[in-house]
Amino acid sequence: MNVEHEINLLVEEIRRLGTKNADGQVSVKFGVLFADEKCANLFEALVGTLKAAKRRKIVTYQGELLLQGVHDNVDIMLLQD
């Protein structure tokens, strides 16, 4: 699959599942994104797509690698709207 296409889908899903903070930025918990059925069907490698989006400065989150369970409460922040 095309990486750009996957990142665009990721941005849509973050907007769908996330909430806006006081600064107007949208964020979602990794656990919410990972557990969502639609995301599970859309993304073969959610963590890889997140890493690619982070490298392109489209999203940000703490740490390098996110793992289910361990990092469920990590916020993924959308940097571009």
C-alpha positions in Angstrom: 0.0 0.0 0.0 1.0 3.6 -0.6 2.5 5.2 2.5 1.0 8.6 1.7 -2.5 7.0 1.4 -2.1 5.2 4.7 -1.0 8.4 6.4 -4.1 10.2 5.0 -6.3 7.4 6.3 -4.6 7.6 9.7 -5.3 11.4 9.9 -9.0 10.7 9.1 -9.2 8.1 11.9 -7.4 10.4 14.4 -10.0 13.1 13.6 -12.9 10.6 13.9 -11.7 9.1 17.2 -9.9 12.0 18.8 -10.9 15.1 20.8 -9.7 18.7 20.5 -7.7 20.1 23.3 -7.6 23.8 24.4 -5.2 24.7 21.6 -7.5 23.2 19.0 -5.2 20.2 18.3 -6.8 16.8 17.9 -5.4 13.9 19.9 -6.3 10.3 20.6 -4.9 7.7 22.9 -2.9 4.9 21.2 -5.1 2.3 22.9 -8.3 3.8 21.5 -6.8 3.8 18.0 -5.4 0.3 18.3 -8.6 -1.2 19.7 -10.9 0.4 17.1 -12.4 -2.2 14.8 -12.3 0.1 11.7 -8.6 0.9 12.3 -7.8 -2.8 12.8 -9.3 -3.5 9.3 -7.7 -0.4 7.6 -4.1 -0.7 8.8 -2.0 -3.8 8.4 0.8 -2.1 10.4 -0.7 0.7 12.5 2.6 1.2 14.4 4.6 1.5 11.1 2.1 4.0 9.7 2.3 6.0 13.0 6.2 6.0 12.7 6.0 7.2 9.1 3.6 10.0 10.0 5.8 11.0 12.9 8.8 11.2 10.6 6.9 13.5 8.3 5.8 15.6 11.3 2.1 15.0 10.7 1.7 13.5 14.2 3.7 13.4 17.4 3.8 11.2 20.4 6.3 10.3 23.2 8.7 7.5 22.5 9.9 5.7 19.4 7.8 2.5 19.3 4.2 2.1 20.7 3.1 -1.3 22.0 -0.4 -2.4 22.8 -1.1 -2.5 26.5 2.1 -0.8 27.6 1.5 2.4 25.7 -2.4 2.5 25.6 -2.5 5.9 27.4 0.1 7.6 25.1 -1.5 10.6 23.3 -1.1 10.8 19.6 -1.3 14.5 18.6 -2.2 15.6 15.1 0.1 18.4 14.1 -1.4 19.3 10.7 -5.0 20.0 10.2 
